[in-house]
């Protein structure tokens, strides 16, 4: 890695630990995240599905299409009856150029935060 697509998207292996919190609750952690850098957007980290407490994910009806990555499935993150709507997404079968993110999960919500550690 890194992988590039159409001079618009770069994928990099993240060198370090990444933890995901919904409010104060730790819902996942990994040291095998991928960092997706897309022109015009904030960097996103894609974690293996197995790194997340999947019992806190509820499938959303939101299913947009990205011309660069493919069809998306969104999820609500639900902790103790608090729902963080459409806070996570997955590309189950992305375009072939983005195959590395297939089945990985990313997050974007003000109350779902990432704690990022970098290896020295």
Steps between C-alpha positions, in 0.01 A plus 500: 500500500431800439241452227371780278180540300447761231736750671215562743525229766798355686492202734769455764555248778474680833807436710359487851208429729158649429214500754136591429273652766125560487465768764723369782454132404784317323339309211805386307873500456753379249856533385408409141303806387524648153508878453310623194604843375252646251541839341242743642414287806640434846712187532301191600620190678360162396512233769446126465138415580627254761666786693162656586244386758245412231214467751497883520436537124151523350451503126373833363283553191763737359680341203670764283725435204850644458628507142854436627437232763162340424179429693497573872309355795454728800459404865377672814723452804277424800635499856273481807193612299688800356512492120768673299318501167682408179830515686670214315518357150634204309569431135407129475613472137692813403638570156796276424744791546378533860487128581717553810209671683248222426314411820693754707314758705554876525343757733390862481288649778576774755442258791694211347867577537825339401806491722797465268843384609797494263792264524836664548 
